[in-house]
């Protein structure tokens, strides 16, 4: 499921966005943005709508649990 992370870049005072194809990728982007002290405005997915970082963590965990099952079923 795709995710869009919208954030305000500290040095430019402008709004930017980053796209991710999985919750785990989105969580990695959020982590990097937080480490750089960028302000996350919102995270959006077509299926979930606007979500917060905690919900993204839950979705990433569910995604990790489903991945091994999906790999096993495809073999």
Secondary structure, DSSP 8 states (H G I E B T S, - for coil): --EEEEEE-TTT--EEEEEESSHHHHHHHHHHHHHTT-EEEEEEETTTEEE-HHHHHHHHHHHHHHHHHHHHHH-
